[in-house]
Amino acid sequence: MRKTFYLKWRDGLILKTADDAIVLNYLYCLDVDKEVDQITMEQVPEFVKTIFSDDYQRLGRGSVNQKQLLEQHRTHIIQKISEYGSYDNLAISAIKEASQREHILKKYMRVVSFHNHVCMKNKLPECMIKSCSDCDIRFMRMKLRIIED
């Protein structure tokens, strides 16, 4: 059982991306509800309370599963793309700001790609972020928008 658990954990934490890079999967979630029986889950908080009373106060009341984690991540990324994905609120003279915004946007585009890869790996296509890119004519910079279903 230990070896199976370890291999499952390792295979979820170390991930090969769509472009064959080996990365640490920061979106990995050990879904404890699937791995540990209900009786044990009920005993853990009491054990922590008895042995580590200070830590008991910091112990979360619910567990997050992979779908919840990806949904939270999706919401955060969509908000950031809304913030950095266009140049409509910049004056034509804000060339430096437009360049900085595009630099940040490119990083979020990579995050979207990784997020979607993790969604597909976990068979959760409903958590994917659908987007399309274009060019802002005023600044000749890339822009990105979210496609809502």
FIPA-577311 format. One record per residue: residue in one letter; x, y, z of N, C-alpha, C in turn. Coordinates in steps of 0.1 Angstrom, whole numbers, plus 5000, padded with zeros to 4 digits. Each point is the difference from the previous one (the first is absolute). Example, Ala and Ser with C-alpha at 12.3 -4.5 7.8 and 13.67 -1.06 7.14 Angstrom:
// residues 2
a513249435078499150125000500950125000 s499650114993500950115000499250115008 
END
This chain:
// residues 149
m500849885000499250125000500950135000 r501050005008500950115001500650034986 k500549904993500650024987499050054990 t498849955000499050054991499750145003 f499950045012499750145004501150094996 y501349955002501250084996500050024985 l499849904992500050014986498950094995 k498849995005498950094997500450155003 w500550025011500450135005501150064990 r501049924997501250044992499550034986 d499149914994499550024987499150124998 g499450055011499250125000500850125002 l501149995008500850125003501050044990 i500649894994500950034989499349984987 l500050104991499149994988500850044988 k499749924989500550034987499050094993 t500450124996499050094993499849964986 a499150084993499749974986501250024991 d501050085004501250024992501249925006 d499749895007500949905005501050065011 a499750115006500850055011499649925013 i500949975008499749945013499950115011 v498950015006499850115010499449955013 l500050085010499349985012498650054999 n499049915002498650034998499550085012 y500050134999499550085011498549995002 l499349944990498649985001499649865005 y501049935005499849865005499250015013 c499049915001499250005011499849855004 l500449975012499849865006498650005005 d499149944993498649995004499949905011 v500150045012500049925012498749925001 d498950054996498849935001500049874992 k500850004989500149884992501049905005 e501050055008501149925004499849945014 v499350075008499949965014498549975004 d499849905007498649965004499450115010 q498750005001499350105007500349995015 i500249885006500249995014501450065004 t501049984991501350065003499950154999 m499350054990499850144998499450075012 e499149935007499350055011501050005013 q500949915000500949985011501250104999 v500450044988501250094999499850135008 p498950074998500050135008500149985015 e499449895005500149985015501449965004 f500749934991501449975003500850125000 v499850094990500850124999499750095012 k498750005004499650095012500749955013 t500149875001500649945012501550025000 i500749984989501550015000500550144997 f499350074991500550134995498950105002 s499650035012498950095002500150144993 d501250054999500250134993499749994985 d500449894994499749974986498649974997 y499349955010498649974997499150124996 q500350115005499350134997500250034985 r501249964995500350044986499549894990 l499549895005499649894992498750034992 g500149994987498850034992498849915003 r498850054999498849925003499649914988 g500350054988499649924988501249964992 s499949914991501149974991499650044986 v501050044993499950054986500349894991 n499249974990500349904991500650074987 q500449914991500750064988499150094992 k498749974998499150084993499850145006 q499950005013499850135008501350084998 l501249945001501250074998500150064986 l499749924990500050064987499050114997 e498849985006499050114999500550135006 q500649995012500550125007501250064991 h500849924995501150044992499550074987 r499049944994499450054988499450145003 t499350025011499450135003501150115002 h501149965007501150095002500750044987 i500249914991500750024987499150094991 i498749975000499150084992500050145004 q500050025013500150145006501350074995 k501149935001501350064996500050034985 i499449914992500050034985499150124997 s498950015008499250124998500850135003 e500849995010500850115004501250044990 y500649894995501250024991499849984986 g498849944996499849954986499750104989 s499850135004499750104990500750135004 y500050104990500750135002499050114999 d498749975001498950104997500150115010 n500449985012500150115010501350075001 l500949984990501350074999499950114990 a500650115003500150114990501149954989 i499950064989500949964989501450035003 s500250095009501450045004500649905011 a499249915004500549915011500749884994 i501050024992500749894993500749915010 k500750065010500749915010499049915008 e498950065004499049925007499449894992 a499850034987499549894991501049894998 s501350035000501049904999500149925012 q499950065012500049935013498749915001 r498950054995498849925001500149884991 e500550014988500249894991500949895006 h501150055007500949915006499349925011 i499250065008499249935010499049914994 l499350044989499049934993500649874995 k501250004994500649884995500249905011 k500350045012500249915011498649935003 y499050085000498749945003499549914988 m500550034988499649904989500749875003 r501250005005500649875004499349935011 v499550085010499249945011498849944995 v499350074990498849944994500349874993 s501149994993500349884993500349895010 f500750035011500349905010498749955007 h499150105003498849975007499149914991 n499950034987499249914992500649864998 h501450005000500649865000499749925012 v500050065012499649935012498549965000 c499250094994498649964999499849884992 m500749994988499849894992500649875006 k501150025007500749885007499049945010 n499350095007499049965010498649974995 k499950014987498649974994499050105005 l500350135001499150105004500050124990 p499549964988500050114989499150125004 e499049985008499150115004500750105008 c501249985005500850095008501050084991 m500149964987500950074991499750154998 i501050074996499850144997500150024984 k499050044995499950024985500350154997 s501050024991500450144998500450014985 c500150124996500550034986500950125001 s501050014991501050115000499850084987 d500450125001499950094989501150115001 c500050094992501050115001499350135002 d500550085009499550135003500750094989 i499250074992500650084989500750125004 r499550065011500750135005501449975004 f500249895008501349985005500849894993 m499349934991500649884993500549905011 r499149975009500349915011498949895001 m500449895005499149895001498950035011 k498849954997498950025010499349865001 l499349985010499449875003498650035006 r499149924996498650015006499549865003 i499249995010499449875004498749984992 i499849884996498849964992499149935010 e498950065003499049955009499149894993 d499749905007499149904994498650044999 
END
